[in-house]
Amino acid sequence: MTSQLLRNLPSVERVVSSDALADVVSIYGRDWLVDLTRDALESARRDIRAGGQARCLDDIAEAVKRAVDELVTPSPRPLINATGVVIHTNLGRAPLSKAAIAAADAVARGYSDLEIDLATGRRGSRQAHLQSLLRQITGAEAALVVNNNASALLLGLSALASGREVIVARGEAVEIGGGFRIPDVLRQSGCTLVDVGTTNRTYVRDYADAVTDDTAAFLKAHASNFRVEGFTAAVEERDLVELGERTGVPVLHDVGSGALLPTERYGLAHEPTPQEAIDAGVGLVFFSGDKLLGGPQAGIVVGKRDLVGRLERHPLARAVRIDKMSLASLTATLTHYLSGNAESEIPVWRMISARVEAIKSRAERWREAIGGPSGYETAVVPARSAIGGGSLPGETLDSWALSISSRGSGSRPESLLSALRGRATPVIARIEDDTVRLDPRTVLPEQDDDITMGLAEALAL
């Protein structure tokens, strides 16, 4: 029986030449459709061997069409983040401001002065576009920008400490995310890790006792995605800088999220800022561009001129340099801080600073817009929004959410989440107390019509 079903499958030529694929062939040609058809037929053979039903020519053609759609659909796809997590790593972290989007679009459309000095007509540096802004905002002597913070730290350690020792507090030899571990980065940079203190308590004397002629740097790493409480002690930046000045050892500090505004202003715990580290005298400060800074993916280094210069001259600097579109959008993002309008123009700060009453009003408007969907109950309920992105662990903001639960229909919340993800503009929500929750805090205002339309469609299924 299986052999007969396999023989009944159409040939590659029959499928590609069929009327069902005529429109697709006219647009894309035959060559790579042949490969997709072979894949679809092989999938059909596996199903038959596993006891499944045979597929007819039209079924195979539909599978090929779906494969074509997957190949030619632009990716990543835009979606709506209704989870309430402001910096959602799985959803692309920080959305850009309108000015940052426009800046990236402008340089993508044609040529730019990326590496030319327009005053002299000679070759320039792409870093010049950002250095003055970063010096002004952070108070640092010099700055360098690369493609992400992991590569910034890798570059810094490679340039300053390869073949030598780097002293790190045991409680700061952390895994930041995605398997990115401080000890592994040190090893990849050619450094030897010397960990001091204990997991919960480290003192200046621990660093001092570990200094040798082979010590290249003290490294501090902000534990941005977890929190240790209770019987703890950590060395302040200023105290470590003072020790560094006595011993001739520079201090490097990875502050993580790039918070350039005081998080306490919004009822959150304190997040270390690059400005504080520079003011304390830290030699090099590393931070991300696409977290609390609110810009594109980038790794930013600010600090003392001689140290930054060593990073600029290192061969790895070219391998990890920032691209022109990220550079343009980061420049526009930083300009918001210089202009004093970051809170109103940068989406992550607009979300963090949003008034609870305004969030509740939006949730109520969503509820009114979808009416009383058959088989479901809706309500606007108190909620908590998280910062996310490895920033401010355990810290949340008061919020409100639209809650949707089934009303004796037997429908599970997972089914509604799946239906929302399947919309033309996918909506990502969360499940809490066996109900679907959608938090307006992380939904851009211009997406309100899309989310109510998506909800109406999903609830009607």
C-alpha positions in Angstrom: 0.0 0.0 0.0 2.8 2.4 0.9 4.7 1.7 -2.3 1.6 2.4 -4.3 1.0 5.7 -2.6 4.6 6.7 -3.2 4.3 5.9 -6.9 1.1 7.9 -7.2 2.9 11.1 -6.2 3.3 13.6 -9.1 6.7 14.2 -10.6 8.6 17.4 -10.1 7.9 18.4 -13.7 4.1 17.9 -13.4 3.9 20.1 -10.3 6.1 22.9 -11.6 4.2 22.9 -15.0 0.8 22.7 -13.4 -1.8 25.5 -13.7 -1.8 25.7 -9.9 1.8 27.2 -10.1 1.5 29.1 -13.3 1.2 32.5 -11.6 4.2 31.8 -9.3 6.3 30.6 -12.2 5.5 33.7 -14.2 6.8 35.9 -11.3 9.8 33.9 -10.0 10.8 31.6 -12.9 11.2 27.8 -12.7 14.8 27.3 -11.3 14.4 27.6 -7.6 10.8 26.4 -7.7 12.1 23.1 -8.8 14.1 22.9 -5.5 11.1 23.8 -3.4 9.0 21.2 -5.2 11.5 18.5 -4.5 11.4 19.5 -0.8 7.6 19.4 -0.8 7.6 16.0 -2.5 10.1 14.6 0.0 7.9 15.9 2.9 5.0 14.1 1.3 7.0 10.8 1.1 8.0 11.1 4.7 4.3 11.5 5.7 3.3 8.4 3.7 6.1 6.3 5.2 4.9 7.4 8.7 1.4 6.2 7.9 -0.1 9.5 6.6 -2.4 10.1 3.7 -1.2 10.7 0.1 -1.1 14.2 -1.2 -2.5 15.2 -4.6 -0.9 17.5 -7.1 -2.9 20.5 -5.8 -1.8 19.8 -2.2 1.9 19.7 -3.3 1.5 22.9 -5.3 0.0 24.6 -2.2 2.9 23.5 -0.1 5.3 25.0 -2.7 3.3 28.3 -2.7 3.6 28.4 1.1 7.4 27.9 0.8 7.6 30.7 -1.7 5.7 33.0 0.6 8.0 32.2 3.5 11.1 33.0 1.3 9.9 36.3 -0.1 8.1 37.7 2.9 10.2 40.5 4.4 11.7 39.4 7.8 11.8 40.2 10.7 8.1 41.1 10.6 6.7 44.1 12.5 4.3 43.2 15.3 2.5 44.7 18.3 4.0 44.2 21.7 1.1 44.0 24.2 3.1 42.0 26.8 3.8 45.0 29.1 7.6 44.2 28.8 9.2 47.4 27.7 12.5 46.1 26.4 11.5 42.7 25.1 14.6 40.9 23.8 12.6 38.4 21.7 10.7 41.3 20.1 13.7 43.3 19.0 14.3 45.3 22.2 14.0 49.1 21.9 11.7 50.6 19.2 13.3 53.6 17.6 12.1 57.2 17.8 10.7 58.8 14.6 13.8 60.9 14.3 16.0 57.8 14.5 14.0 56.0 11.9 14.1 59.0 9.6 17.9 59.2 10.0 18.5 55.6 9.1 16.1 55.9 6.2 18.0 58.9 4.9 21.4 57.3 4.7 20.0 54.0 3.4 18.5 55.8 0.3 21.9 56.9 -1.2 25.4 57.9 -0.4 26.5 59.7 2.7 29.5 61.3 4.4 30.1 58.1 6.4 33.9 58.3 6.1 34.7 61.6 4.4 35.5 64.9 5.9 33.4 67.4 3.9 35.6 70.3 5.0 38.8 68.9 3.6 37.6 66.3 1.1 39.8 63.7 2.7 39.0 60.4 4.3 37.3 60.8 7.7 36.2 58.5 10.5 32.7 57.2 11.0 33.3 57.6 14.7 33.4 61.4 14.4 29.6 61.5 13.9 29.1 60.2 17.5 32.1 61.2 19.5 31.2 64.8 20.3 27.7 63.8 21.3 28.8 61.1 23.6 31.5 63.3 25.2 28.9 66.0 25.8 26.3 63.7 27.3 28.5 61.5 29.4 31.4 63.8 30.3 34.0 61.4 28.9 37.2 62.4 27.2 36.7 60.1 24.2 34.2 57.6 22.8 34.0 54.6 20.4 30.9 52.8 19.0 30.8 49.2 17.7 28.1 46.8 16.7 27.0 45.6 20.2 28.0 45.7 23.8 29.4 42.1 23.8 31.9 43.0 21.1 32.7 46.3 22.8 33.8 44.4 25.9 35.6 41.8 23.8 37.5 44.6 22.0 38.3 46.4 25.2 39.8 43.4 26.9 41.6 42.3 23.8 43.2 45.7 23.3 44.2 46.3 26.9 44.7 43.0 28.6 45.4 40.2 26.2 48.0 37.8 27.7 47.6 39.3 31.1 45.4 39.1 34.2 42.1 40.9 34.8 40.7 41.0 38.3 36.9 40.5 38.7 34.8 40.2 41.8 33.4 36.6 42.1 29.9 37.9 42.3 30.3 39.8 39.0 31.6 37.0 36.9 28.1 36.7 35.6 26.2 35.3 32.6 24.4 38.3 31.1 22.2 36.4 28.6 22.3 34.1 25.6 25.3 32.3 27.0 27.3 35.5 27.2 29.5 34.9 30.2 32.2 37.2 31.6 34.7 34.4 32.1 34.2 33.2 28.5 34.7 36.7 27.1 37.9 37.1 29.2 39.2 33.7 27.8 38.3 34.7 24.2 40.2 38.0 24.7 43.3 36.1 25.7 43.1 37.3 29.3 43.4 35.3 32.5 40.5 35.7 35.0 41.5 36.4 38.6 38.3 36.3 40.7 38.4 37.8 44.2 36.1 38.0 47.2 33.0 35.8 47.6 29.7 35.5 45.7 28.0 37.9 48.1 30.8 40.1 49.6 33.9 41.7 48.1 36.1 44.4 49.5 38.8 46.7 48.1 41.4 44.7 50.0 40.4 41.6 47.9 41.4 43.5 44.8 44.5 44.9 46.3 45.8 41.6 47.5 45.4 40.1 44.0 47.4 42.8 42.1 50.6 41.6 40.6 53.0 42.9 37.9 50.8 40.9 35.4 47.6 42.7 36.3 46.2 44.6 33.3 42.8 45.8 34.6 40.1 45.7 37.2 36.7 44.8 35.6 33.3 45.6 37.1 30.2 44.1 35.5 26.8 45.3 36.5 24.6 42.3 37.4 21.7 43.7 35.3 19.5 40.6 35.1 19.5 39.4 38.7 19.6 40.8 42.2 21.5 39.6 45.3 20.0 40.7 48.6 20.8 40.3 52.3 24.4 39.9 53.6 26.2 41.6 50.7 29.0 44.0 50.0 30.4 45.4 46.8 33.2 47.8 46.0 32.2 51.3 44.9 33.6 52.6 41.6 35.4 55.5 43.3 37.2 53.2 45.8 38.3 50.9 43.0 39.5 53.9 40.9 41.5 55.1 43.9 43.1 51.7 44.2 43.7 51.7 40.4 45.5 55.1 40.6 47.8 53.8 43.4 48.7 50.6 41.5 48.6 51.8 37.9 45.7 49.5 37.0 42.8 50.9 34.9 39.2 50.3 35.9 36.8 49.0 33.2 33.0 48.9 34.0 30.3 47.3 31.9 27.2 49.1 33.1 24.9 47.2 30.8 21.7 48.9 29.8 22.9 52.4 29.0 20.5 54.3 31.2 21.2 58.0 30.5 18.2 59.2 32.6 17.8 58.5 36.4 15.5 55.5 36.7 14.5 56.6 40.3 12.5 59.5 38.7 10.0 56.9 37.6 9.7 54.9 40.8 12.3 52.3 39.9 15.4 51.2 41.6 18.7 52.9 40.7 20.3 51.7 37.4 24.0 52.7 37.1 24.6 55.3 34.4 27.6 56.0 32.2 27.8 59.5 33.6 28.2 58.3 37.1 31.0 55.9 36.1 32.9 58.7 34.2 32.5 61.1 37.1 34.0 58.4 39.4 37.1 58.3 37.2 36.5 54.9 35.5 38.9 54.3 32.6 36.5 52.7 30.2 32.7 52.4 30.5 30.8 49.9 28.2 27.0 49.9 27.6 24.3 48.9 25.1 22.5 51.2 22.6 19.3 49.2 22.3 18.2 48.8 25.9 17.4 51.7 28.2 19.3 54.1 25.9 16.4 53.4 23.5 18.4 53.3 20.2 19.6 50.7 17.7 21.8 47.7 18.5 25.2 49.1 19.3 28.0 48.8 21.8 29.3 52.1 23.2 32.6 52.7 24.9 33.4 56.0 26.7 36.3 56.9 28.9 39.8 58.2 29.0 41.4 59.3 25.7 44.5 57.1 25.8 42.5 54.0 26.6 39.9 54.6 23.9 42.7 55.3 21.4 44.1 51.8 22.1 40.8 50.3 21.2 40.5 52.3 18.0 43.9 51.1 16.8 43.3 47.4 17.6 42.6 45.2 14.5 39.4 43.9 16.0 37.9 47.4 15.9 37.3 47.1 12.2 35.7 43.7 12.5 33.1 44.9 15.0 32.5 48.4 13.7 29.0 49.9 13.6 27.2 50.1 10.2 25.9 53.3 8.7 22.2 52.9 9.4 22.8 52.1 13.1 25.2 54.9 13.3 22.7 57.4 11.9 19.8 56.2 14.1 22.0 56.2 17.2 23.2 59.8 16.5 19.5 60.9 16.2 18.7 59.0 19.5 21.5 60.7 21.4 20.4 64.1 20.1 17.2 63.6 22.0 19.2 63.5 25.3 21.1 66.5 24.3 17.9 68.4 23.5 16.2 67.3 26.7 13.2 65.6 25.0 14.2 61.9 25.4 11.3 61.2 27.7 8.8 62.4 25.1 10.5 61.2 21.9 12.2 57.9 22.7 9.6 55.2 22.9 11.1 53.2 25.8 11.2 56.3 28.0 7.7 57.4 26.8 6.5 54.0 27.9 8.3 54.0 31.2 7.0 57.5 32.0 3.4 56.9 30.8 0.7 58.0 33.3 -1.2 55.1 34.7 -4.5 56.9 34.1 -3.7 57.3 30.4 -2.9 53.6 30.2 -6.2 52.7 31.8 -8.1 54.9 29.4 -6.5 53.2 26.4 -7.4 49.8 27.7 -11.0 50.9 28.2 -11.1 52.2 24.6 -9.9 48.9 23.4 -12.6 47.1 25.3 -15.3 49.4 23.9 -14.0 49.0 20.4 -14.2 45.2 20.4 -17.7 45.2 22.1 -18.9 42.1 23.7 -17.4 39.2 21.8 -19.5 36.0 21.8 -18.1 33.4 24.2 -15.7 35.8 26.0 -15.7 38.1 29.0 -13.6 41.3 28.9 -12.5 43.5 31.7 -9.9 46.2 32.4 -7.8 45.1 35.4 -4.7 46.3 37.3 -1.4 45.0 36.0 2.4 45.3 36.4 4.7 46.2 33.5 8.3 45.0 33.5 11.3 46.8 32.1 12.9 43.7 30.6 16.0 43.4 28.4 18.1 42.4 31.4 17.5 45.7 33.1 16.2 46.4 36.6 15.4 42.8 37.6 12.3 42.5 39.7 11.3 46.1 39.1 7.8 46.7 37.7 5.6 49.7 37.0 1.9 50.0 37.9 -0.3 49.5 34.8 -3.7 48.4 33.5 -4.5 45.7 31.0 -7.4 44.4 28.9 -8.2 41.0 30.3 -10.1 38.5 28.0 -11.3 35.1 29.3 -13.6 32.5 27.7 -17.1 32.3 28.9 -18.0 28.6 29.0 -16.9 28.2 25.4 -14.1 25.8 26.3 -11.6 27.9 24.4 -8.2 28.0 26.1 -6.2 31.3 26.4 -3.4 29.7 24.3 -5.8 29.4 21.4 -6.5 33.1 21.5 -2.8 33.9 21.8 -2.2 31.7 18.7 -4.9 33.5 16.8 -3.5 36.9 17.7 0.0 35.8 16.5 -1.6 34.7 13.2 -2.9 38.2 12.3 -1.5 40.1 9.3 0.0 42.3 12.0 0.8 39.8 14.8 -0.2 40.8 18.4 1.9 39.3 21.2 0.2 39.2 24.6 0.5 37.2 27.8 -1.5 34.8 29.9 -2.1 35.6 33.6 -4.6 33.9 35.9 -5.8 31.8 32.9 -6.8 34.9 31.0 -5.2 36.7 28.1 -3.8 40.1 29.1 -2.9 43.0 26.8 -1.0 45.9 28.4 -1.2 49.3 26.5 2.0 50.5 28.1 4.1 48.8 25.4 1.8 49.4 22.5 2.7 52.4 20.4 -0.2 54.9 20.2 -0.4 54.6 16.4 -1.0 50.8 16.8 -4.3 51.1 18.7 -6.5 50.6 15.6 -4.4 47.6 14.5 -4.7 46.0 17.9 -8.5 46.4 18.1 -8.9 45.1 14.6 -6.6 42.1 15.3 -8.6 41.4 18.5 -11.9 41.5 16.7 -10.7 39.1 14.1 -9.1 36.7 16.5 -12.2 36.7 18.8 -14.5 35.9 15.9 -12.6 32.7 15.0 
